[in-house]
Amino acid sequence: MHANPVADPAARFTGSNATGHSCAQSVPAADAAPALTLRDVTVAYHDRVVLRDVSLQLAVGRVTALLGPSGCGKSSLLQCCNRLSDLIDGCRVQGNIRVFGEDILAAACDLRRLRKRVGMIFQKANPFPLSIRRNIELPLIEHGVRDAQQRDHIMEKVLRDVGLWQEVRDRLQAPAQSLSGGQQQRLCIARALALAPDILLMDEPCSALDPIAGGRIEELIGELRGRYSIVLVTHNLFQARRVADDVALLWPMPDGSRLLEFAPRETIFSAPQHELTGLYLRGAMG
Amino acid sequence: MIRSLRQRPWSDSLLALACTGAALLLAGIFFFLLWDLVRPGIGGLSWQFVSTLPAAAGRDGGIAPVIVSTLLILGVCLALSVPVALGTAIFLAQQQRGLPWAAWTRRSLDLLAAVPSVVFGLFGAVVFCELLGLGYSIAAGGLTLACMVLPFMIRAAEDGLRAVPREYHLAANALGLSQYRLLGAVILPAAAPALLAALVLAIARALAETAALLFTSGYVLRMPSSLFDSGRTLSVHIYDLAMNVNGGERNAYRSALVLLVLLLLINTATHTLSRCLSGKARI
């Protein structure tokens, strides 16, 4: 099903001519198929450029934390990766974004299929105002899982994956809104997992939760590592240090934010290449 | 030193008093109206009154044909207005970027809402009765009422649809749901209470209408045999008994009471339905 990125020379692009900061070091195995490749991505709302020439290559099965000061375009970058940016008035995306080698900015890109492969979790849990069961069933029905038994099977599996099964197994018909904030967020993650995505985009998934519920989500991200390629937008440096394999730092510049540095966690926290990175990660700036 | 928490500045007390007073005044007006209707109307109000034919131009007998005509006209009105209103409201609520002609639709709806009902009556008499050849008929009356209630219904329904949080749109799109499924499975159920409220508003206006119907459905007191018969609604009946029939006051009051009960029934039914829809998660 996936286009073979190795066979596609463009997909092997490693971003070495990106923003002057070599990305090659961040790719754990250079020959592994990248899950997500961004090349010279520029995002503008009307005439205002928020992101300029961002190039990144995310390896399969790793958790990449996307850091940066507020308003530097982290969420915008995330929304380009599943073309949710299409819904935003006046949003223009230039450059090249590939999901397993497939050009997703192409006009011919099948958005339904793209959004099945690239799931998204929002800052505020947004379960539909329906029952817990229906929340997971609805996307499955939409994507053609006709067999009710199979849907039940998938539902149980994903609810177990997010550690919600024991808590809700006896009240699947209850309104999703009756769950606590943390449970709602886990339900949303389960709902995304039900579609068996390859990539999960998480936009500050813990920031609206109390520390315990947020910690539970963080644990969950750790458990999902390896099975899904995860991009995690966060403001929490400790969180990035705890769960991320790789860290990308976006920095606002007068003509739009740029990728300041992208490296494995250990490298970027212990030996940042850029002075600003060090200051930001020590909490002294940003 | 520290003032008691219960102590409020006098301006707050004045505001509270003014608001409570306004609410009490309104409730008072309603109960006065109710009492004014119930006192002369309740005597002689029986099942027989609503189930028999009128006699002596409505002075005596019941109002069975009037109730049938009222319900038929309401039925025609809703059969046209509900689908058109829902479609238009969905269209308007989906417009994030404000297409020029969405703005024009909105503006014309606001203007239509301000047009007096008698003008709708004249419009209906020309278009439905004459041009479409429906004559004085229940169909013409219902269609005229539909035109009249559409602006209210659409704006109320649009507000209800817009009140559905934007997060659901994002969540649905992020899951690759089609617009059709988003609308059918998420937005319409979530907006159902507001949509039903819009419906009740429209029904109340339609039931209360007199002027527009005098020109279009007429005021024949017979039991209608089809939608193309003329028929008189409760409001028209009350108007006729009160203004044109000597000694018709008693039955006018009774009819008004029946109209009030009918409104109350419709109101309660939709409220119950709305509670059922919103209280119970759909399976």
Interface residues (C-beta under 8 A of the other chain):
Chain A: N82 L84 L87 D89 L111 R112 R113 L114 R115 K116 G119 M120 F122 K124 N126 P127 F128 P129 L130 S131 R133 R134 L138 P139 I141 E142 H143 Q173 A174 P175 A176 C188 R191 A192 L195
Chain B: Q96 R97 P165 E167 Y168 H169 L170 A171 A172 N173 A174 L175 G176 L177 S178 R181 A185 V186 P189 A190 A281 R282 I283
